[in-house]
Amino acid sequence: MNRPDDDTVRDQVRSRYAGIAQQGGSSCCAGECGGSTCEPADSSAELGYSVDDITSVPDGADMGLGCGNPEAIAALKPGEIVLDLGSGGGLDCFLASRQVGSGGSVIGVDMTPDMVSKARRNAQVGGYSNVEFRLGEIERLPVADGTVDVILSNCVVNLSPDKESVFREAFRVLRPNGRLAISDVVAVKPLPDNAKWDTGAYCGCVGGAALVADVERMLRDAGFSEVDVDVKPDSAQFISTWFPGSGYEEFVRSASITAVKR
Protein backbone atom coordinates (compact mmCIF):
# COMPACT_ATOMS: atom_id res chain seq x y z
CA MET A 1 0.00 0.00 0.00
CA ASN A 2 1.39 3.41 -0.98
CA ARG A 3 1.88 6.07 1.67
CA PRO A 4 -0.75 8.82 1.34
CA ASP A 5 0.36 12.44 1.68
CA ASP A 6 0.29 14.05 5.13
CA ASP A 7 -2.84 16.13 4.53
CA THR A 8 -4.77 13.05 3.41
CA VAL A 9 -3.75 11.23 6.58
CA ARG A 10 -4.83 14.17 8.74
CA ASP A 11 -8.17 14.38 6.93
CA GLN A 12 -8.76 10.68 7.54
CA VAL A 13 -7.93 11.01 11.24
CA ARG A 14 -10.01 14.16 11.61
CA SER A 15 -13.01 12.48 9.99
CA ARG A 16 -12.72 9.40 12.21
CA TYR A 17 -12.57 11.39 15.44
CA ALA A 18 -15.26 13.84 14.37
CA GLY A 19 -17.55 10.84 14.08
CA ILE A 20 -16.55 9.62 17.53
CA ALA A 21 -17.22 13.08 19.01
CA GLN A 22 -20.66 13.16 17.43
CA GLN A 23 -21.48 9.68 18.69
CA GLY A 24 -20.31 10.43 22.23
CA GLY A 25 -17.17 8.32 22.53
CA SER A 26 -15.64 4.90 22.13
CA SER A 27 -14.02 2.39 24.43
CA CYS A 28 -10.71 2.20 22.58
CA CYS A 29 -8.46 4.07 20.20
CA ALA A 30 -9.50 1.86 17.34
CA GLY A 31 -13.14 2.80 17.70
CA GLU A 32 -13.97 -0.91 17.75
CA CYS A 33 -15.13 -2.77 20.83
CA GLY A 34 -14.43 -6.34 19.89
CA GLY A 35 -14.78 -8.53 22.94
CA SER A 36 -13.95 -5.72 25.40
CA THR A 37 -16.31 -3.49 27.32
CA CYS A 38 -17.82 -0.60 25.40
CA GLU A 39 -18.01 1.65 28.47
CA PRO A 40 -15.43 4.49 28.33
CA ALA A 41 -15.23 4.60 32.14
CA ASP A 42 -14.31 0.91 32.29
CA SER A 43 -11.69 1.40 29.59
CA SER A 44 -10.18 4.37 31.44
CA ALA A 45 -10.09 2.44 34.70
CA GLU A 46 -8.14 -0.29 32.91
CA LEU A 47 -5.64 2.36 31.78
CA GLY A 48 -4.93 3.60 35.31
CA TYR A 49 -7.47 6.33 35.99
CA SER A 50 -9.04 6.23 39.44
CA VAL A 51 -12.77 6.14 40.13
CA ASP A 52 -12.44 9.69 41.45
CA ASP A 53 -10.75 10.80 38.22
CA ILE A 54 -13.52 9.34 36.10
CA THR A 55 -16.46 10.57 38.19
CA SER A 56 -15.08 14.07 38.85
CA VAL A 57 -15.28 15.25 35.23
CA PRO A 58 -18.40 16.21 33.24
CA ASP A 59 -20.29 13.49 31.41
CA GLY A 60 -18.78 13.04 27.97
CA ALA A 61 -15.30 14.24 28.92
CA ASP A 62 -14.05 10.68 29.36
CA MET A 63 -14.32 9.15 25.90
CA GLY A 64 -12.23 6.07 26.61
CA LEU A 65 -9.81 6.87 23.79
CA GLY A 66 -6.46 6.71 25.57
CA CYS A 67 -3.73 4.13 26.01
CA GLY A 68 -2.49 5.22 29.44
CA ASN A 69 -2.71 7.95 32.06
CA PRO A 70 -0.23 10.79 31.43
CA GLU A 71 -1.12 12.51 34.73
CA ALA A 72 0.41 9.54 36.53
CA ILE A 73 3.86 10.44 35.18
CA ALA A 74 3.56 14.23 34.92
CA ALA A 75 3.95 15.19 38.62
CA LEU A 76 1.95 18.36 38.05
CA LYS A 77 2.41 21.19 40.55
CA PRO A 78 0.17 24.11 41.59
CA GLY A 79 0.63 27.14 39.36
CA GLU A 80 1.99 25.30 36.32
CA ILE A 81 0.91 25.94 32.73
CA VAL A 82 -0.08 22.67 31.05
CA LEU A 83 -0.64 21.88 27.37
CA ASP A 84 -2.54 18.77 26.23
CA LEU A 85 -1.88 17.62 22.66
CA GLY A 86 -5.02 16.14 21.13
CA SER A 87 -7.32 17.03 24.00
CA GLY A 88 -10.47 15.27 22.76
CA GLY A 89 -13.38 15.62 25.18
CA GLY A 90 -11.14 17.26 27.78
CA LEU A 91 -10.57 14.48 30.34
CA ASP A 92 -6.85 15.05 30.89
CA CYS A 93 -7.26 18.84 30.79
CA PHE A 94 -9.88 18.75 33.53
CA LEU A 95 -7.82 16.43 35.71
CA ALA A 96 -4.77 18.66 35.21
CA SER A 97 -6.89 21.70 36.08
CA ARG A 98 -7.45 20.62 39.64
CA GLN A 99 -3.78 19.71 40.08
CA VAL A 100 -2.42 23.08 38.94
CA GLY A 101 -5.14 24.99 40.77
CA SER A 102 -6.39 28.51 40.26
CA GLY A 103 -2.84 29.80 39.93
CA GLY A 104 -2.17 27.58 36.94
CA SER A 105 -3.86 27.01 33.62
CA VAL A 106 -4.44 24.30 31.04
CA ILE A 107 -4.59 24.56 27.24
CA GLY A 108 -6.06 21.77 25.14
CA VAL A 109 -5.29 21.65 21.41
CA ASP A 110 -7.22 19.44 18.99
CA MET A 111 -7.50 19.52 15.19
CA THR A 112 -11.11 18.28 15.14
CA PRO A 113 -13.72 21.06 15.43
CA ASP A 114 -16.30 18.66 16.84
CA MET A 115 -13.92 17.65 19.64
CA VAL A 116 -13.06 21.27 20.48
CA SER A 117 -16.76 22.18 20.62
CA LYS A 118 -17.48 19.17 22.82
CA ALA A 119 -14.60 19.99 25.19
CA ARG A 120 -15.65 23.65 25.45
CA ARG A 121 -19.19 22.60 26.39
CA ASN A 122 -17.79 20.23 29.00
CA ALA A 123 -15.60 23.01 30.43
CA GLN A 124 -18.61 25.30 30.71
CA VAL A 125 -20.70 22.62 32.40
CA GLY A 126 -17.89 21.82 34.84
CA GLY A 127 -17.00 25.44 35.57
CA TYR A 128 -13.34 25.05 34.60
CA SER A 129 -12.27 28.69 34.49
CA ASN A 130 -8.56 27.88 34.09
CA VAL A 131 -8.98 25.61 31.03
CA GLU A 132 -9.24 26.67 27.39
CA PHE A 133 -9.44 24.69 24.16
CA ARG A 134 -7.87 25.77 20.88
CA LEU A 135 -8.39 24.41 17.38
CA GLY A 136 -5.09 23.50 15.76
CA GLU A 137 -2.72 20.82 14.55
CA ILE A 138 -0.09 19.47 16.93
CA GLU A 139 2.53 19.85 14.17
CA ARG A 140 1.82 23.63 14.19
CA LEU A 141 0.75 24.48 17.70
CA PRO A 142 -1.27 27.67 18.31
CA VAL A 143 0.89 28.39 21.37
CA ALA A 144 3.62 31.01 21.90
CA ASP A 145 7.30 30.14 22.36
CA GLY A 146 8.48 29.20 25.85
CA THR A 147 5.15 29.57 27.63
CA VAL A 148 4.35 26.04 28.87
CA ASP A 149 5.68 24.08 31.85
CA VAL A 150 4.35 20.61 31.03
CA ILE A 151 3.05 18.90 27.89
CA LEU A 152 0.63 15.99 28.20
CA SER A 153 -0.80 13.76 25.48
CA ASN A 154 -2.71 10.51 25.49
CA CYS A 155 -2.48 8.24 22.45
CA VAL A 156 -2.34 11.08 19.90
CA VAL A 157 1.24 11.54 18.64
CA ASN A 158 1.04 8.15 16.91
CA LEU A 159 -1.75 9.62 14.77
CA SER A 160 0.52 12.32 13.34
CA PRO A 161 2.19 11.62 9.98
CA ASP A 162 4.93 14.14 10.91
CA LYS A 163 6.10 13.24 14.42
CA GLU A 164 9.37 15.13 14.03
CA SER A 165 7.39 18.37 13.75
CA VAL A 166 5.28 17.43 16.77
CA PHE A 167 8.36 17.03 18.95
CA ARG A 168 10.01 20.18 17.58
CA GLU A 169 6.85 22.15 18.33
CA ALA A 170 6.68 20.65 21.82
CA PHE A 171 10.25 21.76 22.45
CA ARG A 172 9.52 25.25 21.10
CA VAL A 173 6.56 25.99 23.37
CA LEU A 174 8.12 24.58 26.55
CA ARG A 175 9.96 26.82 28.96
CA PRO A 176 13.52 25.92 30.01
CA ASN A 177 13.30 22.88 32.31
CA GLY A 178 9.82 22.19 30.95
CA ARG A 179 8.90 18.57 30.56
CA LEU A 180 7.04 16.19 28.28
CA ALA A 181 4.90 13.45 29.85
CA ILE A 182 2.82 11.46 27.39
CA SER A 183 1.19 8.09 26.95
CA ASP A 184 1.36 6.76 23.42
CA VAL A 185 1.48 3.67 21.25
CA VAL A 186 4.92 2.64 19.99
CA ALA A 187 6.10 -0.16 17.75
CA VAL A 188 8.28 -2.82 19.35
CA LYS A 189 9.08 -4.34 15.96
CA PRO A 190 8.45 -3.17 12.39
CA LEU A 191 4.80 -3.20 11.37
CA PRO A 192 3.80 -5.13 8.26
CA ASP A 193 3.36 -2.95 5.17
CA ASN A 194 -0.36 -3.65 4.95
CA ALA A 195 -0.89 -2.11 8.41
CA LYS A 196 1.20 1.05 8.16
CA TRP A 197 -1.10 3.06 5.93
CA ASP A 198 -4.34 1.13 6.16
CA THR A 199 -6.89 3.77 7.13
CA GLY A 200 -8.50 1.70 9.88
CA ALA A 201 -5.21 0.65 11.45
CA TYR A 202 -3.73 4.14 11.21
CA CYS A 203 -6.75 5.95 12.66
CA GLY A 204 -6.97 3.17 15.25
CA CYS A 205 -3.60 4.11 16.79
CA VAL A 206 -1.70 1.16 15.32
CA GLY A 207 -0.47 1.91 11.80
CA GLY A 208 1.26 5.17 12.71
CA ALA A 209 3.16 3.83 15.70
CA ALA A 210 6.88 4.61 15.47
CA LEU A 211 9.59 2.22 16.62
CA VAL A 212 10.89 2.88 20.12
CA ALA A 213 14.37 3.76 18.84
CA ASP A 214 12.86 6.21 16.35
CA VAL A 215 10.82 7.94 19.07
CA GLU A 216 13.95 8.32 21.18
CA ARG A 217 15.92 9.69 18.21
CA MET A 218 13.20 12.17 17.21
CA LEU A 219 12.98 13.53 20.74
CA ARG A 220 16.74 13.99 20.99
CA ASP A 221 16.89 15.55 17.53
CA ALA A 222 14.23 18.04 18.66
CA GLY A 223 16.52 19.07 21.53
CA PHE A 224 15.15 17.05 24.45
CA SER A 225 17.31 15.40 27.08
CA GLU A 226 16.57 12.77 29.75
CA VAL A 227 14.51 10.90 27.16
CA ASP A 228 12.79 7.76 28.45
CA VAL A 229 10.38 5.46 26.62
CA ASP A 230 8.94 3.00 29.14
CA VAL A 231 7.16 0.26 27.20
CA LYS A 232 4.26 -1.46 28.99
CA PRO A 233 4.37 -5.20 28.15
CA ASP A 234 0.95 -5.86 29.70
CA SER A 235 -0.67 -3.38 27.29
CA ALA A 236 -0.77 -6.11 24.63
CA GLN A 237 -3.87 -7.42 26.40
CA PHE A 238 -6.05 -4.35 25.85
CA ILE A 239 -4.52 -3.55 22.47
CA SER A 240 -5.64 -7.00 21.30
CA THR A 241 -9.26 -5.85 21.75
CA TRP A 242 -8.86 -2.93 19.31
CA PHE A 243 -8.70 -5.14 16.20
CA PRO A 244 -9.62 -8.64 17.40
CA GLY A 245 -7.85 -11.40 15.50
CA SER A 246 -5.50 -9.04 13.63
CA GLY A 247 -2.39 -9.83 15.66
CA TYR A 248 -1.42 -6.13 15.82
CA GLU A 249 -0.68 -6.53 19.51
CA GLU A 250 2.46 -8.45 18.50
CA PHE A 251 3.86 -5.25 16.99
CA VAL A 252 2.73 -2.36 19.21
CA ARG A 253 2.54 -1.52 22.91
CA SER A 254 1.53 1.40 25.06
CA ALA A 255 4.42 3.37 26.54
CA SER A 256 5.01 6.21 28.97
CA ILE A 257 7.29 8.75 27.30
CA THR A 258 9.10 11.47 29.26
CA ALA A 259 11.69 14.07 28.30
CA VAL A 260 13.00 17.42 29.53
CA LYS A 261 13.95 20.71 27.84
CA ARG A 262 17.22 21.89 29.37
N, C-alpha and C positions, 0 to 999 in steps of 0.2 A: 504494500500500500504506500503510495506517495505521500510525502509530508505536505499538508496544506499550509498556506501562508499564515502568518501570525494573526492577521485580522480575521481570517476565517475561523481559526481556532477560538479566538475570543468571542466571536459571534455565536459559535456553537455552545460555548460555556455559558454565555449570558442568557441565551434562549433556554437552556436547561434549567438554570437556577431561577429565572423569571417564572417558569412554570411551577417550580417548587414553592416559590413565595406566594403565588396565587392560590395554590392548593393548601397551603398552611404548614408544609414541612414534610420531612421524610426521616426515616429511622437510620439512614446510612448515607455516606457520601455518594454511593452509586445510584441512589434513588430507587433502589430495588430492595424488597424486604426478604425475599427468599424464605428460608426457614426461621429467620430471626423475628424478634418482636417488631411491631410496627409503631410502637409508642416512642416518641422522641425522648421522653423522660427516662425510660428504661435504657435506651441506647446511651444517653449521657451518663447515667449512673455507672454503666459498664465501662465508660471511658475515664472515670475517676472524679466526676462531679458529685458533691454531697447532696443529700436530700434538701438541706437548707439552700444550697446553691440553686437547685432546680425550682424550688417552690418560692423563692424570694423574688423572682423576676416576673414581669408581666406574661400572661398567657400569649403564646406565639413567639416569644423571644427565643426559647429553646426549640430549635428545629431538628435536633438530633443529627446534625450534618458533620460533626467533627470526627477526629481520630485520636483525640487526647484531651488534656486539660492544661492549656498553657499557663493559667494562673498558678498551677502547682509548682512551676519552675521559675516564675517571674519574680518572686519575693518583692511584690509591690509595697511601696512605702507612702505614707500620707504626704500629700503635696506634690506628687509626681505627675508628669504629663505623659499620658499613655496613648499609643496609636495602635489600632487593631486593623490589620490588613485583611480585607474580605470579611466585613463585620456581619453580614447576613442579617438575621433578625435581632441582633444586638446582645445576645447572651453574655459573651465575654466582656463587652463594653460595660454592661450593667454590673457585672460582678467586680470588674476593676473599679468602677465608680465608688463603690462603698469602701474599697481598700485605700484609695487615694484620698477620699474624703472631700470636704468642701473646699479645701485649699488646693486640690489637684483638679485635673480635668482629663477627659477621655475623648478621643477622636476616632470614629469608625469610618473607614473608607471601603466602598463597594462599587463595582462597575455596573451593577444591575439596578436600574431605577426602581423596580418593584421591591427589591430588598431594602433599598434606602428609605422608600416610603413606609414600608412595614416597620422598620426599625425606628423611624421618627415617630410613628404612631405609638409604638411601644414605650418610647421615652416619655412621651406626653402623658400616657396613661400612668406610668410609674413615677412621674414627677422627678425625673433625673435631670436636674438643672445643670450639672457639670459634664453632660455628655452631648456631643453633636455628631451628626452623620453627614458625610460628604460623598457626592458622586464622583468617582474617578477610578482610573486604572492603577494597579499597584506598581506597574512599570513606570508610571509618570504621576507620582503622588501629588495631590493638591495640598501640600504641606510645606512650610518655609524651612530653609536650611537651619540645622542646629537648634531645633525647638522642642524636641521630644526626648524624654528620659528612657522610656521603655517601649519596645515594639512587640506586640503579640500577634499571633496568627494561628488559626486552627484549620488545618487541612485545606489550605488555599494556594500556597506557593506552587504546589505540584500542578495546579491548573494553569499556570502561566507558561506560555510558549517561549518566554524570554526571561528566564530566572536570573541571568546575570544582571539585567536591568533592575529587577526587583531588589536584589541585594545591594546594588550600587545606590539605589534610591533610599533604601533603609539606612545605609551608612550616611548618606547626605543629610537626612532629616534628624538624625540622632545628635544629641549634644556630646561633647567629650565625656568619656566614661559611661555613655549610654549603652544600653544592652538590648540584645535580641533574645526573645524567649518564645519559641514557636513549637507547635505540634504539627507534624506533617507526615506525608507518606513518602518513603524513599525506596529505591530499588536495591535489593541485596545481591542481585545478579541481573545480567542484561535481560530485558524484556524481549519476548518474541516479536518479530516485525509486525505480525498481524494485530498486536495489542497496542503498539506505540501510538498509532494515529487513528485507530478505530474510535469513532465518535463516542460510542457508549462507554468504552473503557477509559478514554481520556477524560470525559466529563464526569466519570465515576471515580476519579481520583487514583486511577491505576496507570493508565497509558502514559501520563506525563511525569511519572515519578523518576527522579534523577538518581543515579547511583550514589551511594554514600560518599565515595571518594570525590565525585564531581561536586556534590554539595559542599564538601569541605574546601575544595579548591576555589569554587565560586565565591564563597564567603571570604576567604583569604585574599583573593584577587580584588575584592571590593574594598579591602582595607581592614577587615575585622581581625581581631586576635582572640586568643582563648576560645577557639572554635571547638565545639563538642557536639557530635551527633550520636546520641544514645538510642540505639535501636532496641525496640521492644519485641523480643521473640514471641511473647504470648499474644501479640496483636494479630498473628496469623489466624487465630480462631475467629475473631469478629470480621476480619477482612474476607474470610471464606464465605460469609453470608452476603457479601455485596453482589457477587456474581456466582451463585451456586453452581458447582460443577465445572467451572472454568479453569481452576488450578492457579489463578492469579496470585493466590496467597503464597505460592512457592517463590514468587519473584519480588514481592513488596512487603514492607512492614511499616508500622507506625514508628515514629522516632521523636524524641525531644531534642530540639536543636537550640543551642545557646551560643552566643558570641558577644564580644565587647568591642566598642569603639574607643580606642586609646588615643 
